[in-house]
């Protein structure tokens, strides 16, 4: 990751930073967390999709969250 060249901090300007490696399973754990699933359900609910499709997606997300199994 590089900073923008117009950064006002001369020491940081133009430098590169390497992100640390995430532990195995960290990304799936976050993606399947209750808060992320609830956020997805809210986004689906607020979408312009049909009520039938919204219900199907909501049920699928709820089932996955309750069973801790993801498709």
N, C-alpha and C positions, 0 to 999 in steps of 0.2 A: 504494500500500500504506500503510495507517495502522497505527500502533502501538496496542496496547490502552490504553484510558484509565487503567487502574490501574498503568501502568508506573511504577516507582519513580524513574526518571530524569525530573526535571521538565522538562529541556530537550527531551527526545525525546517526552515524553508528548503525545499528540494531534497530533503533526506528521505530515505526509504526505511520502513519499519516492517519487520516480519512478524506476522501474527503467530502466537503459540499454537501448537497442535492441540486439537480437542481430543479428549479421551474417547476411546471406542464407545459407540452407542449414545454419545451425548446429543447428537442432532435428532435421532429418532425419539429419544426420551423427551426432548423439548417439544417436538412436533406432535407427539401423542399425549402431551400433558393436558390436564383438565382445562387450564386457562386458554390454551391455544384451541382446543376443540370447541370450547364455549364461544370463543371469538369467531371461529368458522361458522358455528351455528347462527350466531347473530348476523354475520355477513350474508348467509344464505337467506335468513328470514327477511332481511332488508332488501334483498335483490328483487328483480322484476320477474323471477321465475314463477311458473304456475304453482298454485297451492299444493297440488299433488306431488310435484317434483320436490318442493321444499320439504314436505312431510317425509318423503322417501329418504332424502339426504339427511334430515334431522334424525330419523330413526336409525339409519346406518351409523352415523357419528355417535349417537347415544349407545347403541349396541356395542360398538368398538370400544368405547370408553369403559363401559360396564364389564366387558369380558376381557379387556386388555389384549384383544386380538385385532390386528389391523389388516385390512384388505388393500 
